[in-house]
């Protein structure tokens, strides 16, 4: 039977994990069963991020304006209840715009969009690298069709993470030249190092990432795309900037039309939509950190913030200083705008903690998701996905945040000393020190990774300075032991040594300098605990539960 409608509010399409199994649920059922759902379970992490952001918009728009307040958030959090009656009413009201196959208002698409040709499903599916359609989890099979459910998931993902580059030129778009739509940038979420706070289940995760400020954005202007007039192929000339978080999250960066047979999606047309600049949207986008950009400030002649992006080469914990610390004091000049701003969601949760609504010992997961692009953002290079189990106080309490950041700084400095030792040993043996330094740095961070994650999962508001002392001991022993191993394996040439830049260097001297520098950075403990009394494989302990509240 040929289908002419696919109502996303009632048809199953969102992939979720329940009790170890992956299921597909409708929008109504996702909210209704949020307490059972451990996590979203789409094809790739950025797809889960895009779906979660969509769910947050629906939840935000479902809550009456009069209830946009910290008090309402505290009520929902304390009861662990979502406003189901309001959510159902909102979805029923907007059901026509959530029909994936509608001939007049297809969800996140443009009806009758045409270009004389199509783009191909490979352009919709972000897990297939450009030009490498067999390098994918799909087992090498050619992508000829998608179910309506999977097509809907990739459609939501495309509007947030699609690559830049030349697009198929849509008929009716005045910007098209020679049948081509020239680059306007990636989807907005693709420019951000997204940060989420995850709870025990999807219900907690939705509430932990729901920001309800006392003075919200104008409800009549901050509209998601499905509450705005239907789009055409051309740019929305009167809608040049997002009017709030709901508007930004559903920003139509692409004009899309799915082609289907009545039973499955077989092709797609993806053209340019409305361009957007990421500059100074820090008050609108709550789910990423921001930094001041000197280049952008030269262009605009004033303060300019740009989204921070995740570094694919670094674990999440190594960048905690840019996420947790709100340098409210600004820069070197008093009252100067701060150089960095934490994600708005963390500032919001800190306020809820201060008001007593959020228990500082509540167990959460800090999740970081992002996408890296290459060749002028026209292709996907990699996705970033990392997570840290921790107590809420690490995200909300200044003394605990400070200890976490100091622990990262200590680890970074200690690994630097290890790299310096490796370089000195290489020089003593007559080898180029650059490679050994980099390998030692890489190994040092790898060795500390599991240890730091375990320590951070146990960090809490009770005497954080004492807990920092515990990390200092762990870090010192790990780095000292690795240094000793490197010295033992340095080889006879390093033991003999040689003159390097007018100074004799050998393995013994390199070890002496290393221990002296490490002792200065992290003095050995003065108590009776043996310095090397630590687990040989603390990473294995990461399965231990963080105390629940």
N, C-alpha and C positions, 0 to 999 in steps of 0.2 A: 504494500500500500504506500502510495506516494505521500510523504508528509509535506504539509504546507506551513507548519508552525512547530516551534521548539521553545516552549516557555521555560526560561531559565529559573523562574521562581518555583516551578513545580517539577520540572524534568531533572533527573540526576545527571550531574556533569562535573561537580567539584570533587576531586580525588582527596580522600581523607584516610587517616589511619585510625581504626577502632579495634582495640583488643588484638593487635598484631596483624590484622587483616586490612587490606586496602579496599575501600568501597567508594562509589560515586553517589553523591547526594545533591539534591536541589538546594537552592538558596534557603527556602523555608526550613528544610530538614537540617541544614548545616547549623542554623541558629538554634533550632529546637533541640538538637542532639549535641550541642557544643560541649556540654559537660562530659560526654562520652568520648569525644574526639581528642586523641592525644596530640595530633598534629595534622597539618595538611600534607598531602603526599603526591604532588604533581610530578611531572617528568623531570624537572630540574629545579634547583633552589630558587632561582629568580622567578619561576612561575608561581611557586608558593608565595613568594613575597608579593607579587602582583595581585594574586587572589586575596591575600590577607588585607592588602590596602583597599581593595574593592569592598570587602566585607566591612571594614572600618568606616568607609563612606556611607554605606547603607545603614549601619548602626547609628552613626552621627546624625544622619538625616531623619531617622526614625524617632529620635528623642525630641520632644517639643522644645522650642526655644526657651521657654520659661524654666526648663529643667537643665539647661546647660550651665552647670555650676559644680563646684567641688562637693557640695553637700549631696547632690544627686549621684555623683561618682562614688562617694563614700557609702551611700545607701546600697547601690548596686554591688559594690565590692564586698561589703559586709555580708550581704545576703547571698552573694554569688548568683544573682539572678539577672538575666537580660530582660529588657522590656518587651516580652514576646508579643503582647497584644499590639503594641505600637509598631513592632517590626512587621507583623503580618499585615497590618493596615497599610503600612507604607508600600510593601511589596505588591499588595492587591491594587493599590492606587497607581503604581508604576508598571503593572504587569505588561501593558501593551508595548512599552519601550524595552522590555526584557525578552522579547520574542526574537530569537536568533535569525529566523527565516522570514520575518515580516516583509511584505512587499512595499510597505510605505515607511516604516520606522524600524528597520532591523537593528538589533542591539550593537552599539558602537560601530555602526557601518553607515554607508550612504546608499540609498536605494538607486538602482539604475546607474551606478557608477560604471563608466566604460572608458576604454582607451584603445580599442581596436585590437588589443592583446591582453593577456593576463600575466601574472608574475610567477605562478607556480607555487605549489605548497612548500617547497624547500625554503622559500623566502619567509614563510610564516613560522616555521619550526626552528627555534633557536638552538636546539641541540645538534643540528646538522651544520658543521662548519662550511663556510663558503667554498665551493669547488671540491668538497670532500663528502659527498652525500653518502658514502659507504662507511665513513668514520663516525659511527653513531651507535647508540644502544639499540637501534632497530634491527640489528643483525644483518645489515647489508642489503635489506630489501628496498626496492625502489618505492618512493612515496607516491602512490597513485590516489589514495583517498584517506580521509580521516572520518572518524565518527563525529557526530554533532557535538558530543561532550568534549572530546579532545580539541576539536576546532575552536570551541568556545574558550577553552583554557588558553590556547595559543593566541587567540584574538585579544584577550585581556592582557596577556604578556606583551604582545606586539605594541600596543598603545603606550606601554610604559618602558619597554627595553629595546625596541627595534633599532637596528643598526642605521647609521646614516648612509651616505652614498647616493648615487643616481637611482631614482625611482621611475617606475612606469608613469608616463605623463597622462593624467586623466583629462578627458574631454571636458571643457568648461573651466579649467584652471588656467587663468591668464599667465601664470608664471612658467608654464610649459614652453620649452623651446626645442624644436625638432623632435617632438614626441617624447622628450625626457623631462623629468622633474629633478632639478639640481639640488644638491644636499642642503638640508636645513637642520641637521643635527640628529642625535639619537633621541629616543624617548627620554623623558625627564628623569625617571627613576634610574636609568642607565648611567646618568651623570653623578649619581650619589652613592656614597658608601652607606647603605641602609643599615640602621640599627633597630632591632626589635627587642622587647622584653617578653620572654615567653614564660608562661605559668605551667601548672600541672596539666592543664587541658586547654582546649581552644577557647572555652568561656573565659578563663582567667587571662589568656593571651589577648583576647579582644579587649577586655577591660583595662589591662595594663598598658595598652597602646592607644587607648581612647582618651583624647585630651578635650576637656570641657571647660574652657576658661570662662571667667565671670563675664567678660565682655567679648562674646564671640564675633566672628566676622558676620557681616550683614547677611542674614539668612536668605533674603530675597535676591542677593547677588552671588553668594557662594554656592552655586548650583552644580551638581554633577552633570555630565554631558547628556544623560537621559532625561533631565528636567529642562534642558534648553531646547530651543526650536531645532527640528531636524536639520542635519548638515547637508550642504551641497558639495560639489566638487571643489569649488573655489574657497579661498581663505575667508574667515570671518573678520571682516575689516573692523567691525565695532567691538570685537572681543580680543584685544591685543595682549592682555595680561590676566593672570588668574586672580580671582577675587577672594580666594580663601582656599583652605586645604581640600575641600571636596572638589572644587573647580580644578585645582592643580593635579590632584591624583588621577582624575579622569580626563585630563587634557587631551584633545584629539590631535595628536602629533601626526597621525596618518589618516588618510581616507581609504577605507577598506570595503571590499564587497566579497563575501564568500560565494562561491559557485557550488551548487549542490544538485543532486539528482532526485531528491525526494527521499533518499535513504542514507546518503553520506555526502560529505564535502569532497569535491574532486579538484577544485582549483580556487585561486584567490587573486584578486587584484589589489595591490598595495601601492598607493600613491601618496604624495606629500600632503600633509594636513596643515595645521596651524603651527607656525614656528614659536619657540619660546626660549627666552634667555634665563639661565639659572641665577643670574646676579641678584643679590639682595632679596632672595625669597626665604630667608631664614626665619621670618615670622610666620610663614605659610607652611613650609615643610618641616614637620616635627620629627621625622624619623631618620635624620642624618645630622652629623656634626658639620660645622661651618668654620671657615677660616678667611681672614682678610687676604685680598689679592692685590699686591702692589701694581700689577699690570692693569687690572680692571680699574683701580683707583686713578691711574693716570688717564684712562679713557673717560671716566665720568667726572673726574675732578672732585671726588668725595669718597667717603667710606664705602667700600664694596666687599661684600662677603660672597664666597663661592662654596659649593658643597665640598666637603672632604671626601676623598675616595679611598677605598681600601687598597693597601699595597699587597699585591699577590705574593710577594716574597716574604711577607712578615705575618707571623701568627697574631691573632687579635690582641692577646695580652700585651704584646710589645708596643702597641699603640694606645694603651689605656689613657695616657696623659692627654691625648687629643680628644678623648671621648668624655672622660669624667671631670676633668678640671675646668671650671668656669673661671677664667681669669677676670673676675669682675673689676679688678683694679685697673684693667686696661694695659696700656703699654708703658713706655718709659715716662710719658707725660701724664700728670694727674688728669683724670676725667677723659682721657683718650679712650676711644672705642676699643673694647678688648680684641686681641689678636685672634682669638678663637672662641667659638660658642659651641657648647655641648648640644646634643640633640634635644629639641624642645620637650620630647616625651620624658627625658630624664629630669629636666627642670620641673616638669609637672608632677612627677612622682615624688620628687624631693619635697614639694609643697604638701602633698598628701601625707608624706611621712611626718612632716612638721606638725600637721593638723591632727595627727594621731590615727589616721585612717589606714595607714599601711604599716604592718608590723616589720620592724627592721630585720628580724630573723627569718622572714618569709623566704622560702627557697624559690629562686627564679633562674632563668637562663638568659644571658646576654647573647643575642644572635646577631651576627654580622653577615650580610649578603650583598654582593655587588657583581658587576660585570665589567670585564676589561675588553676594550676594543683595539683593533689595530688598523693600519693603513688608512689614516684619516677617518677613523671610526666607522669604516665601511664593512668591517668584518669582526666577528667575535673571536677573541683570543682565549679567554678563560672566564669562568665564573668563580667568585670568591664566596666561601661558606665556612664560617668558623663559629664556635659557640663556647661560652664559659659558664659553668655552673657556679652560682654564688648566692650569697644572701642579699636581700634588698638593700641593706645598709651600705654595701659597697657602691651602690648607685646613688644613694640619697644622703648619706651622713658625711659631712666634710672631714671629720677626723679619720674615718675609715677609708674614704676616697684617697686622702693624703697618704696613708700608709700603703695602700695598693700601688699608687704611683711611685712612691719612694722605693718600694720593692722592685718595681720594673727598672727604675734607674740604677739600683744596686746591681741587678742582674746584667744589665747592659754594660755597665762599667767593668764588672768582673769578666765578662766574655771578652771585652776589649783587652784586658790584661792577658787573657789566655792567647788571644791572637798575636799580641806583642811577643809573648814567649815563643810562639811558633815561628814568628819572623826572625827572632834572634837565633833560635836553634838552626834555622835554614841558613842564615848568614854565617854562623860559626862553621857550618859544613861546606860553605862555598856555593850555596844554591841561591836562586832568586827567592826572596822572602814573600813576594806578593801572593803567590798561589797558596803556600802554607798558611799565611795569615787568614785568607778568606775561608779556607777549609776549616781551620780551627774555630773561626767565628761561627760558621754554619754548624759545626758539631757542638760547640758550646751551647748555642741556643736550643739545639735539638735535645741535648742532655738535660737542660733545665726545664724544658717544656712541660713534661709530665709532672715534675716536682712543683712547678709554679701553679699549674692548674689545680693540683691537689691542695696546696696551701691556700690558694684563693678561695676555693670552695668552702674552706673552714673559717675564713676570716669573718669576724663579726664585730659588733659594737663593744663587746666586753674586753677592755684593755687592749686596744689594737696595737699599741706600742710594744707590748710584750709579745704579741703575735709577730710583729716585724722582727724582733730579736730571733724568733724561731726560724723565720725565713733566712735571716742573715747567716745563721749556723748552717742551714741546709745548703745555701748558695756557696758559702765559703768551702765547705767540705767537698762538694761536687766539683767545683772549679780547681781546688787544690789537688784532688785526686787525679783529675784529668791532666793537669800540668805535670804531675809526677810521672804519669804514664808516658807523656810525650818526651820527657827528659830521658826516661829509661830506654826509649826506642829511638833516640836521636842518632845513634850510630857513632862509630869511631872517629869519623872526620869532625863531628861536632864536639866530641870529647877533647880532641886535640886543639880545636879552635884555630882561629886565624885573626889577622889584623883587619878590622873593618872600619873604614873612615878614621884611621889613626888610633883606634882603640882595640885592644885584644878582646875577643869575644869567644867564649867556649860554653859548653853545656852547663858546667857548674856555675859560672858567672850568670848565665841567663836564668838559671833556676833561682839563684840568690836574689837577683833583681825582681823576679816574679813574686817570690814569697814576700819580699819587703813591701812591694806595691800592694799585694793582696792584703797583707796585715794592716797597712795604712787604710785601705778602703773598708775592710771588714775586720776589725780587731777580733782575735780569738775570744771565745767565751771565758769569763772569769769564774763561772760556777763549777761545780764538780762533775757536770755532764761531759762525758768523753766526746771530743770534737768529732770523731768519725763515727759516732753512733747514730746511724741513719739507715733507712731501708735501702737495700741494694737496688731495688727496682720500684721506686715509689709510684711510677706510672701505673703499676698494676693495682694500686689502691684507689684509682680514680673511680672505681665502681662503687665505692662507699657512699652511702646516702648522706646528703646534707641534712641536718636536723630539720624536721618539718614543723610548721606552726599550725 
